[in-house]
Amino acid sequence: MAEPVRIPTAKVALSTASVYPESTATAFEIAARLGYDGVEVMVWTDPVSQDVDALRRLSDHHQVPILAIHAPCLLITQRVWSTDPWTKLQRAQAAAEKLGASTVVVHPPFRWQRQYSRDFVTGIWRMADETDVRFAVENMYPWRYRDREMLAYAPEWDVTKDDYRHFTVDLSHTATARTDATAMIDRMGDRLAHIHLADGNGSAKDEHLVPGRGTQPCAELLERLAATSFDGHVVIEVNTRRAMSSAEREADLAEALAFTRLHLATAPGPAPRTPHP
């Protein structure tokens, strides 16, 4: 007889960015209603996302744990939690520790952040040595305009070219970079600690489609995680800005959760038969 379906311990979380332009508070409501295992808080211009006490109240009220903190690394968050990038990471670490989150997601620096980029790899190692929180550095992509390409991140947008303890892989970013997602995941190996699950078709724009609507190996990655007993978090980070209503947005997020849970469940093949003497 085949063994029963085996579901790994990986938890499926909703990124608060997935409900934009609705609020951080709305993300907690939707995560609770749809049955997500938790949330990843994107720290950005929404004041609630920056307020540890407000986040704790939301988590307690909706009974939805905060599994990860995404540090404010975007262009629009340059002044959130200070203009100093190391201060941002220190505050992200402190927030994660206070809220019980196991992971801080961080982007590689922009190239114009020269001192920060020079010290980034050693600095991330130093911070990782001081806490149990995982600093999972996320793969990015070249910026493209028509036939021109700009390398916006340093030391590398392909974070596997540098030495980090933990990685985040984002499958919308692999699509935008037009790189082989499976090969990147192979290079990450057992340092792959965190997943941003989304899809893409290779557009120059970072699409963050619902998994299964693009060309990325979303199902294959989830099945691989299940087969290897991955114990990190799988975070749904999709773009629902074009949703015509709250109901349509929620339907997309329910579809993403169902896709993820389906492919995270794996049944091992039947046990080999013992030959008769």
C-alpha positions as a Python dict, from the first residue, in 0.01 Angstrom:
ca = {
    (1, 'M'): (0, 0, 0),
    (2, 'A'): (113, 356, -70),
    (3, 'E'): (185, 573, 229),
    (4, 'P'): (-71, 844, 311),
    (5, 'V'): (-28, 1200, 186),
    (6, 'R'): (244, 1375, 383),
    (7, 'I'): (221, 1749, 449),
    (8, 'P'): (539, 1928, 559),
    (9, 'T'): (559, 2153, 861),
    (10, 'A'): (603, 2464, 645),
    (11, 'K'): (345, 2729, 726),
    (12, 'V'): (165, 2927, 457),
    (13, 'A'): (151, 3299, 530),
    (14, 'L'): (-6, 3600, 363),
    (15, 'S'): (214, 3901, 294),
    (16, 'T'): (39, 4219, 399),
    (17, 'A'): (160, 4361, 65),
    (18, 'S'): (-82, 4123, -110),
    (19, 'V'): (-385, 4332, -13),
    (20, 'Y'): (-249, 4669, -130),
    (21, 'P'): (-401, 4929, -167),
    (22, 'E'): (-596, 4805, 133),
    (23, 'S'): (-435, 4826, 475),
    (24, 'T'): (-216, 4611, 695),
    (25, 'A'): (-514, 4561, 925),
    (26, 'T'): (-719, 4428, 632),
    (27, 'A'): (-448, 4170, 560),
    (28, 'F'): (-489, 4025, 910),
    (29, 'E'): (-868, 4008, 864),
    (30, 'I'): (-837, 3828, 530),
    (31, 'A'): (-566, 3590, 656),
    (32, 'A'): (-790, 3488, 946),
    (33, 'R'): (-1101, 3450, 730),
    (34, 'L'): (-928, 3239, 463),
    (35, 'G'): (-734, 3019, 704),
    (36, 'Y'): (-375, 3127, 642),
    (37, 'D'): (-127, 3008, 903),
    (38, 'G'): (6, 3359, 964),
    (39, 'V'): (121, 3680, 803),
    (40, 'E'): (442, 3842, 685),
    (41, 'V'): (436, 4211, 766),
    (42, 'M'): (568, 4435, 490),
    (43, 'V'): (698, 4741, 675),
    (44, 'W'): (614, 5038, 458),
    (45, 'T'): (421, 5367, 455),
    (46, 'D'): (114, 5232, 637),
    (47, 'P'): (175, 5356, 997),
    (48, 'V'): (30, 5035, 1143),
    (49, 'S'): (299, 4828, 967),
    (50, 'Q'): (564, 5032, 1152),
    (51, 'D'): (404, 5005, 1498),
    (52, 'V'): (499, 4692, 1693),
    (53, 'D'): (226, 4740, 1955),
    (54, 'A'): (-43, 4787, 1689),
    (55, 'L'): (77, 4475, 1508),
    (56, 'R'): (65, 4273, 1829),
    (57, 'R'): (-293, 4385, 1892),
    (58, 'L'): (-395, 4283, 1540),
    (59, 'S'): (-226, 3946, 1577),
    (60, 'D'): (-393, 3881, 1912),
    (61, 'H'): (-736, 4001, 1797),
    (62, 'H'): (-743, 3786, 1483),
    (63, 'Q'): (-543, 3496, 1632),
    (64, 'V'): (-305, 3515, 1337),
    (65, 'P'): (67, 3487, 1422),
    (66, 'I'): (326, 3711, 1263),
    (67, 'L'): (577, 3473, 1104),
    (68, 'A'): (810, 3720, 929),
    (69, 'I'): (898, 4086, 903),
    (70, 'H'): (993, 4233, 566),
    (71, 'A'): (1238, 4515, 638),
    (72, 'P'): (1163, 4851, 467),
    (73, 'C'): (1395, 4812, 167),
    (74, 'L'): (1182, 4964, -111),
    (75, 'L'): (1230, 5299, -280),
    (76, 'I'): (904, 5422, -124),
    (77, 'T'): (1026, 5329, 226),
    (78, 'Q'): (1357, 5513, 223),
    (79, 'R'): (1250, 5724, 522),
    (80, 'V'): (1062, 5453, 714),
    (81, 'W'): (1234, 5357, 1042),
    (82, 'S'): (1524, 5600, 971),
    (83, 'T'): (1721, 5675, 657),
    (84, 'D'): (2010, 5459, 779),
    (85, 'P'): (1980, 5106, 632),
    (86, 'W'): (2147, 4934, 928),
    (87, 'T'): (1908, 5105, 1170),
    (88, 'K'): (1621, 4972, 959),
    (89, 'L'): (1753, 4617, 995),
    (90, 'Q'): (1811, 4657, 1368),
    (91, 'R'): (1453, 4774, 1411),
    (92, 'A'): (1326, 4487, 1193),
    (93, 'Q'): (1518, 4241, 1412),
    (94, 'A'): (1379, 4398, 1729),
    (95, 'A'): (1025, 4385, 1589),
    (96, 'A'): (1067, 4019, 1490),
    (97, 'E'): (1195, 3928, 1836),
    (98, 'K'): (909, 4112, 2013),
    (99, 'L'): (641, 3967, 1784),
    (100, 'G'): (771, 3610, 1775),
    (101, 'A'): (857, 3618, 1403),
    (102, 'S'): (1136, 3384, 1300),
    (103, 'T'): (1252, 3565, 985),
    (104, 'V'): (1351, 3909, 863),
    (105, 'V'): (1341, 3942, 484),
    (106, 'V'): (1593, 4187, 343),
    (107, 'H'): (1681, 4300, -10),
    (108, 'P'): (2039, 4355, -123),
    (109, 'P'): (2133, 4724, -121),
    (110, 'F'): (2084, 4963, -408),
    (111, 'R'): (2409, 5036, -590),
    (112, 'W'): (2402, 5401, -486),
    (113, 'Q'): (2412, 5294, -119),
    (114, 'R'): (2787, 5252, -156),
    (115, 'Q'): (2906, 5208, 201),
    (116, 'Y'): (2609, 4989, 290),
    (117, 'S'): (2667, 4766, -14),
    (118, 'R'): (3039, 4733, 62),
    (119, 'D'): (2966, 4615, 416),
    (120, 'F'): (2642, 4428, 347),
    (121, 'V'): (2757, 4066, 336),
    (122, 'T'): (2975, 4087, 648),
    (123, 'G'): (2716, 4303, 824),
    (124, 'I'): (2435, 4055, 764),
    (125, 'W'): (2655, 3776, 903),
    (126, 'R'): (2733, 3988, 1208),
    (127, 'M'): (2366, 4057, 1277),
    (128, 'A'): (2271, 3693, 1217),
    (129, 'D'): (2527, 3586, 1478),
    (130, 'E'): (2357, 3804, 1740),
    (131, 'T'): (2003, 3662, 1720),
    (132, 'D'): (1796, 3352, 1654),
    (133, 'V'): (1602, 3546, 1390),
    (134, 'R'): (1694, 3445, 1036),
    (135, 'F'): (1804, 3722, 802),
    (136, 'A'): (1690, 3578, 467),
    (137, 'V'): (1835, 3779, 177),
    (138, 'E'): (1603, 3794, -124),
    (139, 'N'): (1691, 3755, -492),
    (140, 'M'): (1615, 4061, -704),
    (141, 'Y'): (1649, 4140, -1078),
    (142, 'P'): (1802, 4386, -1325),
    (143, 'W'): (1592, 4692, -1402),
    (144, 'R'): (1496, 4710, -1771),
    (145, 'Y'): (1363, 4987, -1991),
    (146, 'R'): (1304, 4896, -2357),
    (147, 'D'): (1634, 4742, -2465),
    (148, 'R'): (1840, 4885, -2180),
    (149, 'E'): (1933, 4706, -1858),
    (150, 'M'): (2045, 4869, -1534),
    (151, 'L'): (2208, 4679, -1249),
    (152, 'A'): (2036, 4848, -957),
    (153, 'Y'): (2149, 4619, -673),
    (154, 'A'): (2486, 4551, -512),
    (155, 'P'): (2678, 4338, -445),
    (156, 'E'): (2447, 4134, -677),
    (157, 'W'): (2081, 4101, -767),
    (158, 'D'): (2152, 3726, -787),
    (159, 'V'): (2218, 3678, -417),
    (160, 'T'): (2357, 3327, -466),
    (161, 'K'): (2678, 3488, -592),
    (162, 'D'): (2750, 3601, -236),
    (163, 'D'): (2779, 3413, 90),
    (164, 'Y'): (2469, 3442, 312),
    (165, 'R'): (2347, 3212, 585),
    (166, 'H'): (1985, 3221, 467),
    (167, 'F'): (1806, 3307, 144),
    (168, 'T'): (1456, 3407, 35),
    (169, 'V'): (1359, 3303, -316),
    (170, 'D'): (1092, 3509, -493),
    (171, 'L'): (954, 3348, -808),
    (172, 'S'): (815, 3673, -946),
    (173, 'H'): (1170, 3811, -926),
    (174, 'T'): (1317, 3510, -1106),
    (175, 'A'): (1062, 3572, -1383),
    (176, 'T'): (1154, 3940, -1410),
    (177, 'A'): (1525, 3852, -1409),
    (178, 'R'): (1456, 3589, -1680),
    (179, 'T'): (1671, 3347, -1488),
    (180, 'D'): (1631, 2976, -1424),
    (181, 'A'): (1446, 2955, -1094),
    (182, 'T'): (1523, 2587, -1043),
    (183, 'A'): (1896, 2643, -1094),
    (184, 'M'): (1890, 2931, -846),
    (185, 'I'): (1711, 2718, -588),
    (186, 'D'): (1972, 2444, -644),
    (187, 'R'): (2247, 2697, -571),
    (188, 'M'): (2071, 2804, -251),
    (189, 'G'): (2056, 2445, -131),
    (190, 'D'): (1979, 2403, 238),
    (191, 'R'): (2028, 2777, 294),
    (192, 'L'): (1687, 2838, 133),
    (193, 'A'): (1488, 2943, 439),
    (194, 'H'): (1194, 3146, 309),
    (195, 'I'): (971, 3154, 1),
    (196, 'H'): (786, 3441, -161),
    (197, 'L'): (540, 3254, -378),
    (198, 'A'): (413, 3439, -684),
    (199, 'D'): (429, 3390, -1057),
    (200, 'G'): (542, 3585, -1362),
    (201, 'N'): (578, 3569, -1739),
    (202, 'G'): (916, 3737, -1780),
    (203, 'S'): (788, 4092, -1813),
    (204, 'A'): (1026, 4377, -1727),
    (205, 'K'): (771, 4467, -1460),
    (206, 'D'): (770, 4269, -1137),
    (207, 'E'): (431, 4104, -1188),
    (208, 'H'): (361, 3902, -871),
    (209, 'L'): (85, 3698, -1033),
    (210, 'V'): (-123, 3441, -848),
    (211, 'P'): (74, 3112, -852),
    (212, 'G'): (-15, 2903, -1155),
    (213, 'R'): (-92, 3201, -1381),
    (214, 'G'): (260, 3246, -1517),
    (215, 'T'): (559, 3045, -1634),
    (216, 'Q'): (749, 2992, -1310),
    (217, 'P'): (786, 2645, -1152),
    (218, 'C'): (563, 2725, -855),
    (219, 'A'): (407, 2379, -828),
    (220, 'E'): (742, 2205, -877),
    (221, 'L'): (903, 2415, -604),
    (222, 'L'): (625, 2337, -356),
    (223, 'E'): (642, 1966, -433),
    (224, 'R'): (1018, 1977, -383),
    (225, 'L'): (973, 2152, -46),
    (226, 'A'): (727, 1886, 60),
    (227, 'A'): (960, 1604, -44),
    (228, 'T'): (1251, 1757, 151),
    (229, 'S'): (1048, 1838, 467),
    (230, 'F'): (1109, 2213, 434),
    (231, 'D'): (1046, 2382, 769),
    (232, 'G'): (1057, 2748, 663),
    (233, 'H'): (763, 2964, 561),
    (234, 'V'): (587, 2993, 226),
    (235, 'V'): (452, 3346, 187),
    (236, 'I'): (191, 3442, -70),
    (237, 'E'): (311, 3775, -208),
    (238, 'V'): (89, 3862, -503),
    (239, 'N'): (-34, 4179, -669),
    (240, 'T'): (-410, 4230, -630),
    (241, 'R'): (-419, 4600, -719),
    (242, 'R'): (-627, 4534, -1030),
    (243, 'A'): (-901, 4355, -837),
    (244, 'M'): (-1230, 4530, -908),
    (245, 'S'): (-1368, 4460, -560),
    (246, 'S'): (-1272, 4327, -218),
    (247, 'A'): (-1448, 4002, -309),
    (248, 'E'): (-1232, 3961, -622),
    (249, 'R'): (-916, 4031, -421),
    (250, 'E'): (-1017, 3775, -160),
    (251, 'A'): (-1094, 3518, -430),
    (252, 'D'): (-740, 3559, -571),
    (253, 'L'): (-590, 3512, -226),
    (254, 'A'): (-806, 3207, -162),
    (255, 'E'): (-695, 3060, -496),
    (256, 'A'): (-329, 3123, -408),
    (257, 'L'): (-371, 2952, -71),
    (258, 'A'): (-549, 2651, -225),
    (259, 'F'): (-278, 2614, -493),
    (260, 'T'): (-5, 2625, -230),
    (261, 'R'): (-166, 2377, 6),
    (262, 'L'): (-243, 2138, -281),
    (263, 'H'): (116, 2125, -403),
    (264, 'L'): (270, 2119, -56),
    (265, 'A'): (89, 1792, 8),
    (266, 'T'): (285, 1503, -138),
    (267, 'A'): (234, 1131, -137),
    (268, 'P'): (552, 925, -142),
    (269, 'G'): (560, 649, -398),
    (270, 'P'): (457, 299, -290),
    (271, 'A'): (710, 104, -91),
    (272, 'P'): (915, -131, -305),
    (273, 'R'): (783, -486, -312),
    (274, 'T'): (982, -756, -140),
    (275, 'P'): (1054, -1025, -399),
    (276, 'H'): (923, -1371, -323),
    (277, 'P'): (1192, -1632, -259),
}
